[in-house]
């Protein structure tokens, strides 16, 4: 079997999922993901549809295990799980494959993503301020200034997908409101 590794950085879940499915359409099937390195194996084009999901509670506990087992009971298979991310695939001959079929469950997923991104932004912002403050002391190190810049940069980079998620959530909430009336 032929194997290929690709290095990619995604901050947008839908773009990542689309890229993985585009690779599958070309006959490259995802088998693993490890810190921005995606591993694919050669197979039949368009054999699988892939979905990625963000689990509750960082993917630990009984609920995460039960959720994965539930998705697998529908005919999908877990490709791999890394912390709170899980990647599934399903043979295309089984029909369409969606993890979230209604606006409420999609909203829950987006809220989990916003919580994750918000937490990372907050922690990086706190680190940026702390390191920035230390760089102005008499014993301030250049490393503190550098780390402050890195933390500030990461916070800024993550703001873009966070705003996109917030807009997706807003659109879904409007859709739910229309159906509630």
Number of C-alpha atoms within 10 A of each C-alpha: 5 8 13 14 14 11 11 11 11 12 14 15 17 12 11 16 18 14 15 20 22 17 17 23 17 14 18 24 29 25 16 16 18 9 9 12 14 18 17 21 17 16 17 13 14 18 18 24 25 25 23 20 18 21 21 17 12 14 19 12 10 8 13 18 12 11 14 19 14 12 15 15 10 11 12 21 17 18 18 16 18 14 12 14 14 18 21 22 24 22 16 13 10 12 9 9 19 11 13 13 9 11 15 14 12 16 20 14 19 20 15 18 22 19 13 15 19 16 12 16 22 14 13 21 19 16 19 24 18 15 22 23 14 18 19 13 9 7 8 14 14 14 13 20 20 15 19 24 17 15 24 19 16 16 21 14 13 16 16 13 18 21 12 13 20 16 12 14 20 13 14 18 15 11 13 15 10 9 8 7 5
